[in-house]
Amino acid sequence: MFAAPVIAALSLLGGAPSPRPAAPAGCITPAQTGTYRVVAMKPDSSSARQVMLVLENIDGCLEASLITDDRGPAVINHVVIDGDTLRGSVRTQSGNGTVELRFTPTAVTGSIVDGRQQWRITGRRTS
């Protein structure tokens, strides 16, 4: 007699897991995630900066961020993936720059361009 009410109560509380919400429109499903330690520098090899590139799966969508110690994080917006290449835009000190990154299983290379300003990106995957 005692088991029936307990089973009924547990079935009301537990139930089947609720389905995950569908990814929003325009969401890029992550083919890969991870952390990359990169160096961003001007084409003449000046102004080198250490940067962490973080690719995350947030609710089924790819989120990409550049993190520095002196300027804080910058989210890469309007992300488009074509094969092993990620393209998007990022807010810079002087406006919005375009980002293009090419990935291999262990490394990343690419650039950020904002008007006349340009930075080369090279680095390796850390996780």
Secondary structure, 3 states (H helix, E strand, C coil): CCHHHHHHHHHHHCCCCCCCCCCCCCCCCCCCCEEEEEEEECCCCCCCEEEEEEEEEECCEEEEEEEECCCEEEEEEEEEEECCEEEEEEEECCEEEEEEEEECCCEEEEEEEECCEEEEEEEEECC
